[in-house]
Amino acid sequence: MIDNPVQAERLIAKLRAALPLSATATPALVALLTEQAAGIDLSPSCQITGIHYAGDEGGIVCKLDFGNEPEQKAFFASITHLAFDRRLPLAREIAGYQKHRLKRVQRAHPSPSSWPYH
């Protein structure tokens, strides 16, 4: 199991209560979303307008609003691909979840480059 279900549900409830939240998408996420949304210029700054749980495999997923996408276009990303202002009241809990999840995902699905024998 990647996520602690009780902790994930608690964090999800707190995140939903705090919506909308400001976040910054990682450069890799911005590049991927820009590639998928040809013609839309996306900046790293965004608002989280929805929180969903995609099960243990997907974790906490955020609906993102960059402020300039057409209404029929929606962007979703794992919370692990977002950065938050450290002054945000939930910043510590979010960072703890991100760190724990990334560690567990890497342990569960090691990449070939991390294998001891190539």
FITILO-760409 format. One line per field, with one value per atom (N, C-alpha, C): y, x, z; atom name. Coordinates in steps of 0.2 Angstrom, whole numbers, always signed. Atoms other than C-alpha are relative to their C-alpha. Last residue first. Layout:
N
y	(Y_...)
x	(X_...)
z	(Z_...)
atomo	(CA_...)
***
This chain:
118
y	(-2_-15_-5_+3_-22_+2_+0_-12_-3_+7_-6_-1_+1_+12_-7_-4_+16_-1_+4_+2_+3_-1_+12_-4_-2_+5_+1_+1_+3_+3_+4_+0_-1_+7_+8_-5_+2_+23_-7_+2_+24_-2_+7_+23_-2_+5_+37_-7_+1_+48_-5_+4_+45_-1_+7_+49_-4_+4_+65_-7_+1_+71_-4_+5_+67_-1_+7_+76_-5_+2_+91_-7_+2_+92_-2_+6_+92_-3_+5_+105_-7_+2_+116_-5_+8_+115_-2_+4_+133_-8_+3_+140_-4_-4_+150_-3_+3_+137_+3_-5_+142_-3_-4_+126_+5_-4_+116_+5_-7_+104_+2_-4_+88_+7_+1_+77_+4_-5_+83_+0_+2_+73_+5_+2_+82_-3_+4_+86_-2_+3_+99_-3_+0_+103_-3_+3_+109_+0_+7_+112_-3_+4_+129_-7_+0_+136_-5_+6_+138_+0_-2_+155_-6_-6_+155_+2_-4_+141_+7_-5_+131_+5_-6_+114_+5_-3_+99_+7_-6_+90_+3_-3_+72_+7_-6_+64_+3_-5_+46_+6_-7_+37_+6_+0_+19_+8_+1_+20_+1_+7_+26_+0_+5_+41_-7_+5_+53_-5_+7_+69_-5_+5_+88_-7_+6_+102_-5_-1_+120_-6_+6_+121_+1_+1_+137_-7_+3_+139_+0_-1_+147_-2_+5_+138_+1_-2_+148_-5_+1_+140_+2_-1_+146_+0_-3_+137_+1_-7_+134_+3_-4_+115_+7_-5_+108_+5_+3_+91_+6_+4_+99_-3_-5_+113_-4_-3_+100_+5_+5_+90_+3_+2_+106_-6_-6_+113_-2_+0_+96_+5_+6_+95_+0_-1_+113_-6_+1_+109_+1_+6_+117_-1_-1_+131_-7_+5_+131_+2_-2_+143_-6_-1_+135_+2_+2_+136_+2_-2_+127_+7_-5_+126_+3_-6_+115_+6_-2_+103_+6_-3_+102_+3_-7_+99_+4_-4_+84_+7_-1_+77_+5_-5_+78_+2_-6_+68_+6_-3_+56_+6_-2_+53_+3_-6_+51_+4_-5_+38_+7_-3_+29_+5_+2_+28_+3_-5_+29_-3_-6_+17_+5_-6_+0_+6)
x	(+3_+111_+1_-4_+114_-4_-8_+110_+4_-2_+93_+7_-1_+90_+2_-6_+92_+2_-6_+79_+6_-2_+66_+6_-7_+60_+1_-2_+41_+6_+5_+35_+2_-1_+50_-4_-6_+49_+2_+0_+31_+6_+4_+33_+0_-5_+47_-4_-5_+36_+5_+2_+21_+5_+1_+30_-2_-6_+38_-2_-4_+22_+6_+4_+11_+4_-1_+24_-3_-7_+25_+1_-1_+6_+7_+3_+5_+0_-4_+18_-3_-6_+10_+4_-1_-7_+6_+1_-7_+1_+7_+1_-1_+4_+17_-7_-2_+28_-5_-4_+20_+0_+5_+15_+4_-3_+23_-4_+2_+14_+4_-3_+19_-1_-7_+16_+4_-2_-2_+8_-1_-5_+3_-6_-12_+1_-1_-28_+7_-7_-31_+0_-2_-48_+7_-7_-52_+1_+0_-70_+6_+4_-70_+0_+8_-56_-4_+2_-39_-8_+0_-33_-2_+3_-34_-1_-6_-22_-3_+2_-35_+5_-4_-30_-3_+2_-40_+3_+2_-29_-3_-1_-26_-4_+4_-22_+1_+0_-16_-4_-1_-15_+1_-4_-11_+1_-7_-19_+5_-2_-35_+7_+0_-38_+3_-5_-43_+0_+3_-50_+5_-4_-48_-3_+3_-55_+5_+7_-51_-4_+3_-32_-8_+5_-27_-2_+7_-12_-4_+5_+5_-7_+0_+17_-5_-5_+12_+0_+1_+2_+6_-6_+1_-1_+1_-13_+6_+3_-11_-1_-3_-8_-3_+5_-15_+3_+6_-6_-5_+0_+11_-7_+0_+7_+0_+6_+2_+0_+4_+18_-7_-2_+29_-5_+1_+20_+1_+7_+21_-2_+2_+40_-8_-1_+42_-2_-7_+33_+2_-1_+16_+8_-5_+15_+1_-5_+0_+5_-5_-13_+5_-7_-28_+5_-6_-46_+6_+0_-51_-3_-4_-47_+0_+3_-61_+4_+7_-57_-2_-1_-38_-7_-3_-43_+1_+6_-55_+3_+5_-41_-6_-3_-28_-5_+0_-39_+2_+7_-43_+0_+1_-24_-7_-3_-20_-2_+3_-33_+3_+7_-29_-3_+4_-10_-7_+2_-4_-3_-4_+7_-2_+4_+0_+4)
z	(+7_-78_-5_+5_-60_-7_-1_-45_-5_-2_-51_+1_-7_-50_+2_-2_-68_+7_+2_-72_+2_+7_-62_-1_+1_-45_-8_+7_-44_-2_+3_-26_-8_-3_-18_-4_+3_-30_+3_+8_-27_-2_+1_-8_-7_-3_-7_-2_+5_-19_+3_+6_-8_-5_-2_+9_-7_-2_+2_+1_+6_-6_+1_+4_+10_-7_-3_+21_-4_+1_+9_+3_+7_+9_-1_+1_+28_-7_-3_+30_-1_+4_+17_+3_+1_+25_-3_-6_+33_-1_+0_+17_+6_-5_+22_+0_-7_+13_+6_-5_-3_+7_-3_-13_+4_-6_-26_+3_-1_-38_+6_+5_-46_+1_+0_-31_-5_-5_-30_+1_-7_-45_+4_-1_-60_+7_-7_-68_+0_-2_-82_+7_-7_-90_+1_-2_-107_+7_+1_-112_+1_-4_-104_-1_+2_-114_+5_+4_-104_-2_+7_-98_-5_+2_-80_-7_+2_-76_-2_+4_-67_-1_+0_-60_-5_+6_-54_+0_+0_-42_-6_+6_-39_+0_+0_-23_-6_-5_-25_-1_+3_-42_+6_+6_-37_-2_-2_-20_-5_-3_-26_+2_+6_-38_+3_-2_-24_-5_+1_-30_+2_-3_-26_-1_-2_-36_+3_+0_-40_+2_+0_-38_+2_-6_-44_+0_+1_-55_+6_-6_-57_-2_-5_-69_+6_-5_-84_+6_-7_-98_+4_-3_-116_+8_-7_-124_+3_+1_-143_+7_+5_-141_-1_+1_-125_-5_+1_-124_-1_+5_-126_-2_+5_-114_-7_+1_-101_-7_+2_-103_-2_+6_-102_-3_+4_-87_-8_+0_-78_-5_+4_-82_-1_+7_-76_-4_+1_-59_-8_+4_-57_-1_+6_-44_-3_+0_-32_-6_+5_-26_+0_-3_-17_-6_+5_-21_+4_+7_-10_-1_+2_+8_-7_-4_+14_-2_+2_+0_+3_+7_+5_-3_-1_+23_-6_-3_+18_+1_+6_+6_+3_+4_+20_-5_-4_+32_-4_+0_+18_+4_+7_+14_+1_+1_+33_-7_-5_+35_-1_+2_+19_+5_-6_+22_-1_-4_+4_+7_+0_-5_+5_+0_+0_+0)
atomo	(N_CA_C_N_CA_C_N_CA_C_N_CA_C_N_CA_C_N_CA_C_N_CA_C_N_CA_C_N_CA_C_N_CA_C_N_CA_C_N_CA_C_N_CA_C_N_CA_C_N_CA_C_N_CA_C_N_CA_C_N_CA_C_N_CA_C_N_CA_C_N_CA_C_N_CA_C_N_CA_C_N_CA_C_N_CA_C_N_CA_C_N_CA_C_N_CA_C_N_CA_C_N_CA_C_N_CA_C_N_CA_C_N_CA_C_N_CA_C_N_CA_C_N_CA_C_N_CA_C_N_CA_C_N_CA_C_N_CA_C_N_CA_C_N_CA_C_N_CA_C_N_CA_C_N_CA_C_N_CA_C_N_CA_C_N_CA_C_N_CA_C_N_CA_C_N_CA_C_N_CA_C_N_CA_C_N_CA_C_N_CA_C_N_CA_C_N_CA_C_N_CA_C_N_CA_C_N_CA_C_N_CA_C_N_CA_C_N_CA_C_N_CA_C_N_CA_C_N_CA_C_N_CA_C_N_CA_C_N_CA_C_N_CA_C_N_CA_C_N_CA_C_N_CA_C_N_CA_C_N_CA_C_N_CA_C_N_CA_C_N_CA_C_N_CA_C_N_CA_C_N_CA_C_N_CA_C_N_CA_C_N_CA_C_N_CA_C_N_CA_C_N_CA_C_N_CA_C_N_CA_C_N_CA_C_N_CA_C_N_CA_C_N_CA_C_N_CA_C_N_CA_C_N_CA_C_N_CA_C_N_CA_C_N_CA_C_N_CA_C_N_CA_C_N_CA_C_N_CA_C_N_CA_C_N_CA_C_N_CA_C_N_CA_C_N_CA_C_N_CA_C_N_CA_C_N_CA_C_N_CA_C_N_CA_C_N_CA_C_N_CA_C_N_CA_C_N_CA_C_N_CA_C)
***
